[in-house]
Amino acid sequence: MSHVTVGKWGKNLAFRVPFEIAKATGLGEGEQVEMEVKDGDILIRRPQAHARADAIAAAEEIIAERAKSRFRVDRTEILEMLHEGRRK
């Protein structure tokens, strides 16, 4: 865990991201990040990380819905359908 000091930057408050954290996260100069307050804490993340989390959630939903499907075929049945001219 790193400790940083909050300073003033114009009318805003600012802090520096320690090198170890920047290196571990791949954060670079000029990169845009999102900040929000969650349960009284400051949460900082990349917009891409947020989009990735949304994509993972969507993929999990698709997989869960597909698992509910009653239509299941194995490789042999698919090959038989293709030979008969039918497609899944």
C-alpha positions in Angstrom: 0.0 0.0 0.0 1.3 3.4 -0.9 0.6 6.7 1.0 0.3 10.0 -0.9 -0.3 13.5 0.1 -3.2 15.5 -1.4 -2.1 18.9 -2.7 -3.7 21.9 -4.4 -3.7 22.3 -8.2 -5.4 25.5 -9.1 -8.9 25.3 -7.6 -8.7 21.5 -7.5 -7.1 19.0 -5.2 -4.6 16.6 -6.7 -2.3 13.7 -5.8 0.5 11.9 -7.6 0.3 8.2 -8.5 3.3 6.4 -7.1 5.6 4.9 -9.7 5.0 1.3 -8.4 1.3 1.7 -8.9 1.6 3.2 -12.3 4.0 0.5 -13.4 1.8 -2.3 -12.0 -1.3 -1.0 -13.7 0.4 0.2 -16.9 -1.0 3.7 -16.3 0.8 6.3 -18.5 1.1 10.0 -18.7 -1.9 11.8 -20.4 -4.1 8.7 -20.0 -7.8 9.5 -19.2 -9.3 7.8 -16.1 -12.7 7.7 -14.5 -13.2 8.7 -10.8 -16.2 8.1 -8.6 -17.1 7.9 -5.0 -18.2 4.5 -3.8 -19.1 4.0 -0.1 -17.1 7.1 0.8 -13.9 5.8 -1.0 -12.4 7.2 -4.2 -12.5 4.7 -7.1 -10.2 5.3 -10.1 -10.4 3.2 -13.2 -9.8 3.3 -16.9 -12.8 3.6 -19.1 -11.6 0.5 -21.0 -11.7 -1.5 -17.7 -15.3 -0.4 -17.2 -16.2 -1.5 -20.8 -14.4 -4.8 -20.3 -16.4 -5.5 -17.1 -19.6 -4.8 -19.0 -18.4 -7.1 -21.8 -17.6 -9.9 -19.3 -21.0 -9.5 -17.7 -22.7 -9.7 -21.1 -20.7 -12.8 -22.1 -21.7 -14.5 -18.8 -25.3 -13.7 -19.4 -25.2 -15.1 -22.9 -23.5 -18.3 -21.7 -26.0 -18.7 -18.9 -28.9 -18.3 -21.4 -27.3 -20.7 -23.8 -26.9 -23.3 -21.0 -30.7 -23.1 -20.5 -31.3 -24.2 -24.1 -32.8 -27.6 -24.5 -31.5 -28.0 -28.1 -28.2 -29.7 -27.7 -26.4 -31.6 -30.3 -23.0 -33.3 -30.4 -20.4 -33.2 -33.2 -21.8 -36.4 -34.8 -25.3 -35.0 -35.1 -24.1 -31.7 -36.6 -22.1 -33.6 -39.2 -25.2 -35.7 -40.0 -27.3 -32.5 -40.4 -24.7 -30.9 -42.7 -24.6 -34.1 -44.9 -28.4 -33.9 -45.1 -28.2 -30.3 -46.1 -29.6 -28.9 -42.8 -28.0 -26.3 -40.8 -28.2 -25.7 -37.1 
